[in-house]
Amino acid sequence: MNKVKEQIPLASKIRKYQLLSVIPDSMSVREAGDFFNVDRKIVENVRKITHSKGIIPKIEFSRGSSVQDSSKLLVKNYFCNDEHSKIMPGQRDCVSIRKGVYEQKRLLLSNLPELY
């Protein structure tokens, strides 16, 4: 257990979860958190993963939203429609989307609940 304790501060997030999966169930969440110097929430998450996937599981953390690109495009087209917003006239009223790509700012003509 001491060797595991030494490796945890240097480990990546996935490796840390794998190392903590060997904690015995007899050790309480508070004791494990204090012994390994990790947050109790991490110990609770590791316990859940260990019960479902076993010891030293392969873990993949997902990032980002689950909104599809087609839905994002529909919302953007709706709000960029001239019926719902207007283009700001000034030269300084543009926003950099990415390197070399600029888009003119728009003002909504009504509030969001009315547009919905």
Residue pairs with C-beta under 8 A, 6 or more apart in sequence:
1 35
4 19
4 20
4 22
4 36
5 35
5 36
5 37
7 15
7 19
8 16
8 19
8 20
8 36
8 37
8 38
9 37
11 19
13 61
14 59
14 61
16 38
16 42
17 42
17 45
17 46
17 49
17 57
17 59
18 56
18 57
18 59
20 32
20 36
20 38
20 42
20 43
20 46
21 46
21 49
21 50
21 54
21 55
21 56
21 57
22 55
22 56
23 32
23 36
23 43
23 46
23 47
25 47
27 35
29 40
29 43
29 44
29 47
30 40
32 38
32 43
33 39
33 40
33 42
33 43
36 43
49 57
49 59
50 57
53 59
78 84
79 85
79 106
79 108
79 115
80 106
84 108
84 109
84 110
84 115
85 106
85 107
85 108
85 109
86 106
86 107
86 109
87 104
87 105
87 106
88 104
88 105
88 106
88 107
93 104
93 105
94 102
94 103
94 104
94 105
95 102
95 103
95 104
95 105
96 102
97 103
108 115
